[in-house]
Amino acid sequence: MGKSNTKLAIFDTFKTKGSGLTGEANRQRAIITILASNVNYVEKTRTGISQRIAKKHGVAWKNIYSGIFRDLDEILIPMGIAKEHGRLPMKRGPKALQELGIPYYHLTKKVS
């Protein structure tokens, strides 16, 4: 098995700012916090997570969506920290999404 390219950044700090957390570290912490909280399934989709974080920081959710997508699909899911929990039905939008639904996530109980 080769070396994994996934990198959890929740403890990464800026080299030039002392102990200030990187944007990626803050974003991953926020994702984990949302998935750990008792919110409805709609808020645990990629869009829901993006909207909650964006509202808290006063930015447009569409600007941070790609970072949320990458953190989930390339880091948190491959590392076994988060997992797809189910899919919400979609009434409008692309036919493929209507048929498959929108995934929502939860934290795993990884012990390794």
ChimeraX attribute file (.defattr): number of C-alpha atoms within 10 A of each C-alpha:
attribute: neighborCount
match mode: 1-to-1
recipient: residues
	/A:1	3
	/A:2	4
	/A:3	5
	/A:4	9
	/A:5	9
	/A:6	14
	/A:7	12
	/A:8	17
	/A:9	18
	/A:10	17
	/A:11	14
	/A:12	15
	/A:13	17
	/A:14	12
	/A:15	10
	/A:16	7
	/A:17	9
	/A:18	8
	/A:19	11
	/A:20	14
	/A:21	17
	/A:22	17
	/A:23	15
	/A:24	18
	/A:25	19
	/A:26	16
	/A:27	20
	/A:28	22
	/A:29	16
	/A:30	18
	/A:31	24
	/A:32	18
	/A:33	13
	/A:34	20
	/A:35	23
	/A:36	15
	/A:37	12
	/A:38	10
	/A:39	10
	/A:40	11
	/A:41	17
	/A:42	16
	/A:43	18
	/A:44	24
	/A:45	24
	/A:46	20
	/A:47	19
	/A:48	18
	/A:49	25
	/A:50	26
	/A:51	20
	/A:52	17
	/A:53	20
	/A:54	17
	/A:55	11
	/A:56	8
	/A:57	10
	/A:58	10
	/A:59	13
	/A:60	13
	/A:61	19
	/A:62	12
	/A:63	11
	/A:64	17
	/A:65	19
	/A:66	14
	/A:67	17
	/A:68	23
	/A:69	16
	/A:70	12
	/A:71	22
	/A:72	22
	/A:73	15
	/A:74	15
	/A:75	20
	/A:76	21
	/A:77	19
	/A:78	16
	/A:79	16
	/A:80	14
	/A:81	17
	/A:82	22
	/A:83	19
	/A:84	15
	/A:85	14
	/A:86	14
	/A:87	16
	/A:88	15
	/A:89	13
	/A:90	15
	/A:91	11
	/A:92	8
	/A:93	8
	/A:94	9
	/A:95	11
	/A:96	9
	/A:97	16
	/A:98	14
	/A:99	11
	/A:100	12
	/A:101	15
	/A:102	16
	/A:103	18
	/A:104	22
	/A:105	23
	/A:106	20
	/A:107	20
	/A:108	16
	/A:109	9
	/A:110	9
	/A:111	6
	/A:112	4
